Structures are given as structure tokens and as C-alpha cells.
């Protein structure tokens, strides 16, 4: 039996990056909100939620797995609410109306439910990437992307390509 003990692993050609086998997790950045404050909008255009993470990839060609977990979204009036994912200020492809689920309250009945969305992005350079959830109401009534006293999170995980 052998034991390898080290304090630091450093790249041979660059100290900031060690190339791992494909599929290995390189880094993870998380936003977690367990606040009692609501995050809501009555806008019928997409607005920033401030549920966001910034990750700086270690290499081009790696994968960033983005996962959104919204413990309780809420719509209290007849209409709908939509959540999408933006990258550096622009809506990402494949995050349309149903990406993070679709919330519709009928006949003025309240609807409380969880929403989950995931997306994989391939890095093209080592510039910082800002992922943020945007959301909108379907009718100018309040749509809650984070209901107080629940949890919301956005996680970006870099995986060796």
C-alpha cells in the first residue's frame, strides 16, 4: 500500500492550470439564497433577478454545467410566469419559455411550486462568464422567482472537456 501526500499540485507549464482527465470537476461556483425576502417582478419583459454566478474557466473547451434550483416560485393571479437563463447579459439558446418550467395560475388560484433548469455550455476562452436568471410576469401581476423562507440556488460547475 502506498500513500501520496502533497500540499500543492501545480501545472508543469503553467501554475494556474492542471489538465485532468475528461469529466473531472475543475471548480464550482454557487449562489444560495435562503432569505426571508421575496424576489418578484410585475414586469412583462425579462428583468434580472440578481440570482447569478460568475465563473472564470480554466481552459477553452471545458464544459460549464449550470443548474438552477428554485424552491418555491409563486403566481397569485390568473396568468403565467417565465424564467430564463442569461449569459453575459444575453438570453442563452435553449432557455426559452419552458426551460425552467412554466408557471400558470388559473382562475385566480395561487400556485406555489419548485422549478429546476439545467444547461451545458462549452467554453471558448478563459474569460469570466456571468450566468443570471431573468424572469417576467405574464400579466403585470407579481411573479415570485424566490418566495421568502425557501431556498434558491444557481450553480456553475466547470468540468474538464
N, C-alpha and C positions, 0 to 999 in steps of 0.2 A: 504494500500500500504506500502511495506517495502523496504528499501534500504540497501544493503550490501556494505560497503566501506572498502577496505583493501589497504595496501601499498605493502604487500608481501604475496604470497601464498607459503608455504613451506611444503614439504612432512613430514609426521609423522615419518617415519623410516629413511629417507634419505633426506637431504635438497636439493639434486640436481634433484630430480625426483618426480613429482606428477602424479599419474596414472589417466588419463582422460578416459571417455567412448570411446569405439572403434569408429574410424572415425574422431576424433578430431585432428586438426592440432597441432603438438607439436612445430615445428620450421621450418624455411625456410632459405635456403642459396641461394644467387643469384649472377651470373656473368652477367654483362651487358656491351656490347661494342658498343659505338656509334662513334668510332674513324673514322677519315678520312683515316686511313692507311688500306691497304689490308692485309688479311691473305691468303696466297696462297702457293701452292706446285706444283712442276713438278714431284715429286716422284711417281713411280708406286707401291710403298709399303706404307703401312699406316704410317703416321707421326703424332705426337702430334700437335694440333692446338693452344694450350695454352688457349682454351676456356674450363675452368674447374671450379669445385667447390669441396670443401671438407666439409663434414658434419659428425659430431660425434653423432651417435644415442644415445638417452636417455635410450633405453631398447632393449633387444633382442625380436624379434617377431613383431616389429613395421614395417610399410611399408615406403619405400622411393619412392616417385613418382618423376621421373626425366623427365624434359621436356626441349627439345631443340627447339629454335626458331631462324632460320637463315633468316634474312630479304631479302637478295639477294645473292644467290650463282651464280657463273658465270663460263662458259666454253666457250672459244672463238674459239676453233678449233674442227674439227671433232673428236670426242671421247666421253669419259664419265668421270664422277667424282663421287666418292662414299664417304659417311660419315658414321662412326660407333661410338658406344659408348664404352669406356673402363672403367673398374673398377679396381683401384689399379694396373694399368699397363697391364691388360689383356682384350682382347675384350670380352664383355658381350654376353651371349647367347641371341638369338632373336634380335640381332642388325646386321644382315647380310647386303648384298648389297642394299636392298631396305628399310631398317629400316627408314632412314631419307629422303626417296625419292631417285630418281635416276636421274642424270642429264646427258643428252646426247645432244651434239650439232652436227647436221648433215650438211654435205656439207659446212663446214667451216662457218656456220652461227652462230652468237653469241646467247647464251641462257642465259637469266637472269631470275631467279625465286626464290621464297621463298621455304624453306624446314622446316618441323616440324617432330620431333620424340619424342615419349614418351615411358617410360618403368617403371614398378613397380618392386621393389626389396624388399625382406623380410630380415630384419636384423637378424644376428645370434649371435651378441655380441654388445658391445658398443665401438668397435674400430673405429677410424676415417675411412671414406670412401672417396676416391678420384675418382670422375667421370670426364672424359675428352673426348671431341670429337676428334677423329682421322679422317684423310681423305687422299685420294690419287687420282692421276690423272690416267686416263685410257691409256695415250699415251705419257707421258713425256712433254706434253704442260701444261701450267699453268691452275690450277683449283683453283678458289677462293671460300673459305668457308665463308669469310666475305669480301664483297665488300665495299670499303670506302664510308663513308657518309650514311650508312644504319645502322641497328641495328642487333645485335646477342645476344642471351642470353641462359644461361643454368641454370635451376632452380631445386634444390633438396628440396623436402618438406617431412618432417617426419610426419607420421600420426599414431596415436595410433592404434595398432594391435588388 
